[in-house]
Amino acid sequence: MEIYSYTFLISAVMIFLTLIFASYSDLKYRRFAHKNWYPLLCMGLPISIVGYYELFLDGRYWFVGLILMTAGICVLAYAMGLLGLCGGADTWAIIFIAVFLPVYPVQPIFGIPAHNSFALSVLAIAILFNLSIPLYLFIINSCDKDKVPFWYRFIVHKVTIQKISVSHGYVIEGDSEISDSTPHFLPISYVLRGGQSGGLIDVRDMVDRAGNTPEQYLRYLSKGYVWVSYASPFLVFITIGFIVSILFGDVSKII
């Protein structure tokens, strides 16, 4: 049974505008402030109450399944955040989409998937796009003249001195000078722990506002570049998933 509700169209517009702004912030800063969600909350909450009530009147047994599906997606998003698979803003984006758009707001070109969940479609597409990044990094690093250990090829990229101030991610190689073509990376446990809480250095901290490198970081840059863990702009992929889901719906029919 395919169900969509025009009531949630306003929520869809509000979420889309918020995601566009969030994508810009994610690309530039890899951050999105909590306060930027407030307009969406103020607009989306009352609309969702009306929409949920209409869905409840439409079919009570189906409505229970919808609530369970929405709750499951929220738990999944929260678990992804706890495991470090996505950031805090990414987690909230998925949760807000699940809560404020429990069903498709319109009938998409290829119809609605059997699971009927708009948020699940968005999340699935976002994850697929995100999984393409490790493959891209593996190909690039396998062709690099430096001998990058196998597993690190999926998660690191090379940042030159000139691009440090506009790059994102954490430095994951040791601070000793490299005398050969094999990078000396930190243990993989450090990378999985991630962030400054794990003792890693944010690559942007390696230069000051004047573009100079503090003395304690000079050894990292003795080669003219530094190896950094890739910081995925997952909000961008969520936005892509949102657009694709709205327009095409059941993307399995495209394949």
GUKOL-526573 format. One record per residue (C-alpha): residue number from 1; x, y, z; residue in one letter. Coordinates in Angstrom, 2 decimals. Example, Ala and Ser with C-alpha at 12.3 -4.5 7.8 and 13.67 -1.06 7.14 Angstrom:
BEGIN
  nr    east   north      up rest
   1   12.30   -4.50    7.80    A
   2   13.67   -1.06    7.14    S
***
This chain:
BEGIN
  nr    east   north      up rest
   1    0.00    0.00    0.00    M
   2    1.54    3.27   -1.16    E
   3    0.63    6.26    0.98    I
   4    1.70    9.86    0.62    Y
   5    0.38   13.03    2.27    S
   6    0.29   16.57    0.89    Y
   7    0.07   17.81    4.48    T
   8    3.80   17.26    4.87    F
   9    4.70   19.38    1.83    L
  10    5.46   22.44    3.97    I
  11    7.70   20.29    6.18    S
  12    9.45   19.01    3.06    A
  13   10.15   22.56    1.86    V
  14   11.45   23.60    5.30    M
  15   13.68   20.54    5.54    I
  16   15.02   21.08    2.02    F
  17   15.94   24.72    2.70    L
  18   17.59   23.74    5.99    T
  19   19.55   20.95    4.30    L
  20   20.81   23.31    1.58    I
  21   22.15   25.67    4.25    F
  22   23.50   22.70    6.25    A
  23   25.30   21.34    3.17    S
  24   27.03   24.67    2.59    Y
  25   28.12   24.77    6.24    S
  26   29.25   21.14    6.12    D
  27   31.36   21.68    3.02    L
  28   33.00   24.82    4.39    K
  29   33.31   24.06    8.12    Y
  30   32.25   20.38    8.61    R
  31   29.96   21.80   11.29    R
  32   26.34   22.92   11.60    F
  33   25.25   24.81   14.72    A
  34   22.30   23.47   16.74    H
  35   20.53   26.83   16.62    K
  36   20.13   26.49   12.86    N
  37   17.63   23.68   13.42    W
  38   15.25   25.90   15.45    Y
  39   13.25   27.36   12.51    P
  40   12.65   23.84   11.23    L
  41   11.48   22.74   14.67    L
  42    9.07   25.66   15.02    C
  43    7.52   25.06   11.59    M
  44    7.76   21.30   11.39    G
  45    6.31   20.34   14.76    L
  46    2.76   21.74   14.37    P
  47    2.54   20.53   10.76    I
  48    3.65   17.07   11.82    S
  49    1.01   16.90   14.53    I
  50   -1.71   17.58   11.96    V
  51   -0.17   15.16    9.48    G
  52    0.17   12.34   12.00    Y
  53   -3.45   12.82   13.06    Y
  54   -4.61   12.52    9.45    E
  55   -2.54    9.36    9.00    L
  56   -4.04    7.96   12.21    F
  57   -7.55    8.48   10.85    L
  58   -6.52    6.89    7.56    D
  59   -5.68    3.53    9.13    G
  60   -4.86    2.75   12.74    R
  61   -3.05   -0.56   12.20    Y
  62   -0.91    0.94    9.45    W
  63   -0.27    3.96   11.68    F
  64    1.27    1.76   14.40    V
  65    3.69    0.31   11.84    G
  66    4.57    3.82   10.71    L
  67    5.39    4.90   14.26    I
  68    7.55    1.82   14.80    L
  69    9.39    2.42   11.51    M
  70   10.03    6.07   12.40    T
  71   11.24    5.15   15.89    A
  72   13.54    2.49   14.41    G
  73   15.15    4.98   12.01    I
  74   15.71    7.45   14.86    C
  75   17.36    4.74   16.97    V
  76   19.51    3.73   13.99    L
  77   20.60    7.33   13.40    A
  78   21.42    7.79   17.08    Y
  79   23.44    4.55   17.10    A
  80   25.36    5.70   14.01    M
  81   26.21    8.90   15.87    G
  82   27.37    7.04   18.98    L
  83   29.57    4.76   16.91    L
  84   31.14    7.73   15.15    G
  85   29.77    6.71   11.74    L
  86   28.29   10.19   11.33    C
  87   28.44   13.53   13.14    G
  88   25.94   15.13   15.49    G
  89   24.40   17.33   12.79    A
  90   24.07   14.30   10.49    D
  91   22.27   12.41   13.24    T
  92   19.81   15.24   13.86    W
  93   19.17   15.66   10.14    A
  94   18.15   12.01    9.80    I
  95   16.00   12.15   12.94    I
  96   14.21   15.34   11.85    F
  97   13.52   13.91    8.40    I
  98   12.15   10.71    9.96    A
  99    9.90   12.58   12.39    V
 100    8.72   15.46   10.19    F
 101    8.40   13.42    6.99    L
 102    7.24    9.93    8.04    P
 103    5.75    9.37    4.55    V
 104    6.35   10.78    1.09    Y
 105    4.80   14.25    0.71    P
 106    4.06   13.66   -3.01    V
 107    3.97   10.80   -5.48    Q
 108    7.51   10.52   -6.99    P
 109    8.25    9.59  -10.60    I
 110    9.02    5.91  -10.01    F
 111    6.52    5.39   -7.23    G
 112    6.96    4.79   -3.51    I
 113    9.14    1.92   -2.22    P
 114    7.41   -1.00   -0.52    A
 115    8.60    0.14    2.92    H
 116    6.77    3.48    2.45    N
 117    9.35    5.32    4.60    S
 118   10.73    8.51    3.08    F
 119   13.51    8.83    5.67    A
 120   14.71    5.27    5.04    L
 121   15.06    6.06    1.33    S
 122   17.03    9.23    2.10    V
 123   19.34    7.40    4.50    L
 124   19.95    4.50    2.11    A
 125   20.88    6.83   -0.77    I
 126   23.11    8.95    1.50    A
 127   24.98    5.86    2.70    I
 128   25.50    4.63   -0.87    L
 129   27.01    7.98   -1.89    F
 130   29.14    8.02    1.25    N
 131   30.49    4.53    0.53    L
 132   31.83    5.77   -2.79    S
 133   34.38    7.96   -0.96    I
 134   36.52    5.09    0.46    P
 135   36.59    3.50   -2.99    L
 136   37.74    6.78   -4.53    Y
 137   40.42    7.21   -1.85    L
 138   41.61    3.64   -2.36    F
 139   42.09    4.19   -6.09    I
 140   43.91    7.51   -5.60    I
 141   46.15    6.21   -2.81    N
 142   46.95    3.00   -4.68    S
 143   48.30    5.11   -7.53    C
 144   50.29    7.39   -5.21    D
 145   54.08    7.13   -5.16    K
 146   54.02    6.87   -1.35    D
 147   53.56    3.34   -0.06    K
 148   50.32    3.69    1.90    V
 149   49.43    0.59    3.97    P
 150   46.43   -1.28    2.55    F
 151   43.69   -0.43    5.09    W
 152   44.73    3.22    5.31    Y
 153   44.15    3.66    1.59    R
 154   40.42    3.73    2.26    F
 155   40.49    6.52    4.87    I
 156   43.36    8.96    4.23    V
 157   44.22   11.64    1.74    H
 158   47.24   13.85    1.18    K
 159   47.00   17.56    2.10    V
 160   49.69   19.93    0.87    T
 161   50.96   22.86    2.90    I
 162   49.11   25.31    0.65    Q
 163   45.72   23.66    1.29    K
 164   45.93   23.01    5.04    I
 165   43.92   26.10    6.04    S
 166   40.94   25.04    3.90    V
 167   41.12   21.29    4.57    S
 168   39.27   19.10    7.06    H
 169   40.13   15.99    9.03    G
 170   42.70   14.81   11.55    Y
 171   46.41   14.14   11.11    V
 172   47.04   10.41   11.45    I
 173   50.78   10.08   10.87    E
 174   53.59   10.32   13.41    G
 175   55.57   13.52   13.93    D
 176   58.95   12.05   13.03    S
 177   60.58   12.99    9.75    E
 178   60.01   10.52    6.95    I
 179   63.20    9.41    5.27    S
 180   61.60    6.94    2.84    D
 181   58.43    6.67    0.77    S
 182   56.45    4.77    3.44    T
 183   54.29    7.04    5.65    P
 184   54.47    6.30    9.38    H
 185   50.81    6.28   10.39    F
 186   49.41    6.18   13.89    L
 187   47.85    2.85   14.98    P
 188   44.45    2.19   13.42    I
 189   42.87    2.29   16.91    S
 190   43.66    6.02   17.08    Y
 191   41.93    6.60   13.77    V
 192   38.82    4.64   14.78    L
 193   38.64    6.53   18.07    R
 194   38.84    9.75   16.06    G
 195   38.73   13.42   16.92    G
 196   40.69   15.55   19.31    Q
 197   39.30   13.47   22.19    S
 198   41.36   10.61   20.76    G
 199   44.52   12.70   20.82    G
 200   44.47   13.55   17.11    L
 201   45.39   16.95   15.66    I
 202   42.89   18.87   13.56    D
 203   44.73   19.65   10.32    V
 204   43.51   23.27   10.40    R
 205   45.35   23.82   13.69    D
 206   48.66   23.29   11.91    M
 207   48.64   26.84   10.56    V
 208   47.80   30.11   12.29    D
 209   45.69   32.94   10.87    R
 210   48.72   34.35    9.10    A
 211   49.32   31.02    7.38    G
 212   52.44   30.18    9.39    N
 213   53.15   26.74   10.86    T
 214   53.92   26.60   14.62    P
 215   57.24   25.00   15.46    E
 216   55.73   21.86   17.02    Q
 217   54.16   20.94   13.69    Y
 218   57.12   21.62   11.39    L
 219   58.26   17.99   11.43    R
 220   54.88   16.86   10.14    Y
 221   55.28   19.08    7.10    L
 222   58.92   18.35    6.32    S
 223   57.76   16.57    3.16    K
 224   55.57   19.46    2.02    G
 225   52.34   17.62    2.84    Y
 226   50.65   15.64    5.60    V
 227   48.36   12.60    5.60    W
 228   44.89   13.32    6.97    V
 229   41.82   11.22    7.66    S
 230   39.00   12.07    5.26    Y
 231   36.13   14.00    6.87    A
 232   33.03   13.09    4.91    S
 233   30.44   15.87    4.28    P
 234   27.59   13.47    5.11    F
 235   25.03   16.28    5.27    L
 236   25.67   16.84    1.57    V
 237   24.90   13.19    0.85    F
 238   21.75   13.40    2.99    I
 239   20.66   16.40    0.91    T
 240   21.32   14.46   -2.30    I
 241   19.33   11.54   -0.90    G
 242   16.49   13.92   -0.02    F
 243   16.33   15.36   -3.55    I
 244   16.58   11.97   -5.26    V
 245   13.89   10.48   -2.99    S
 246   11.48   13.38   -3.59    I
 247   11.90   13.24   -7.36    L
 248   12.30    9.53   -8.07    F
 249   11.12    7.65   -4.99    G
 250   11.74    3.96   -5.64    D
 251   15.27    4.27   -7.05    V
 252   15.47    0.49   -7.42    S
 253   13.45    0.95  -10.62    K
 254   16.21    3.14  -12.02    I
 255   18.69    0.31  -11.59    I
***
